[in-house]
Amino acid sequence: MSKFIPDYNNILDAARNIKPKRMPLYEHIISDRFMEKALNVEFADLLNGNKDDKREYFRIYCNFFKDMGYDTVSFERCIGPVMPGSGALGEHKPGVIKTFDDFKKYPWEEIPRYFFEKYSVDFELLEEQMPEGMKAIGGPGNGVFECVQDIVSYTGLAYISVDDPELYEALFRKVGEMMYAIWDEFLRKFGHIYAVSRFGDDLGYKTATLISPEDIKTKIIPQYARIIELVHSFNKPFLLHSCGCIFDIMDDLINIAKIDAKHSNEDAIAPFSAWVEKYGDVIGNFGGVDTDILCQKSEQEIKEYVKNVINQAIDHKGFALGSGNSIPDYVPVEGYLAMIETAREARGESI
């Protein structure tokens, strides 16, 4: 059995759809409250303390990924919370933009400054505490659709699409411009910390996309394309996390937006093998293990499930194993560890 030594090039290769030397592990998010349970150490509240407290937070946070066998540290800071009046998406607040007048008065140009004032210290401490051989995967979180919803609301966006098509189109364009400015500054300041750039933008639910495929193709994907072209100019691959049944737009995501890899899968939509079979020749596919399996099944059932996922995907070039969504605090530690142990045993590692 070999000893694990992290090497971010494994994730870098998988994201570029190149067969890595070792099957990498990947998670979109691991809750720090979950980490506390797994480690039996309380540290999440250190993030609210002084700089030394935050430094200790990042030391524990980064080393969790190393100790569990990851080659990269998943870390993002979301744009939505720094957008004035946001909260319509996650907190069900009323949207702050309802008319074109609201749109014109909104402080779009200030949001990049708000983002870096709030989060620069976090990115600096992430770099300081990064274990040897590792880099991060992530960046400015939230995608175009999520940012629009956060200041308009999903219902409000539906009304605007009918009542004011000009505003509807302007929202996506302006959010894309705002995000581009943030990504440009982020890549110049902190891009060296990251192996792979990523944001999450949930575009679908179990049976279809959340808005029409045509609207996604004409209003959202062009904004993705600009940001991803910028990411590529810094010689980094781009991973899209998007939940839901998005098969109707995958060709455009691959051929127009130019995503390099995709994450998020749920068995109720399609087994991971379907994603790998459809797209494994052209992009990396990350995930594989439905999060519900980690919550509901016994350790032995999880191990058999994980072995099956690995067997179905391992011969494809760009594959990284992990949950199909994320590891929130309610996932049983035993279920998560059953997945990790099975994967590391498949890699021939001592645990």
Buried (B, 14 or more C-beta within 10 A) or exposed (E): EEEBEBBBBBBBBBBBBBEBEBBBBBBBBBBBBBBBBBBEEEBBEBBEEEEEEBBBBBBBBBBBBBEBBBBBBBBBBBBBBBBEBBBBBEEEBEBBBBEEEBBEEBEBEEBBBBBBEEBBEBBBBBBEBBBEBBBBBBBBBBBBBBBBBBBBBBEBBBBBBEEBEEBBBBBBEBBBEBBBBBBBBBBEEBBEBBBBBBBBBBBBBEEBBBBBBEBBBEBBBBBBBBBBEBBBEBEBBBBBBBBBBBBBBBEBBBEBBBBBBBBBBBBEBBBBBBBBBBBBEBBBBBBBBBBBBBBEBEBEEBBEBBBBBBEBBEEBBBBBBBBBBBBBEEBBBEBBBBBBBBBBBBBEBEE
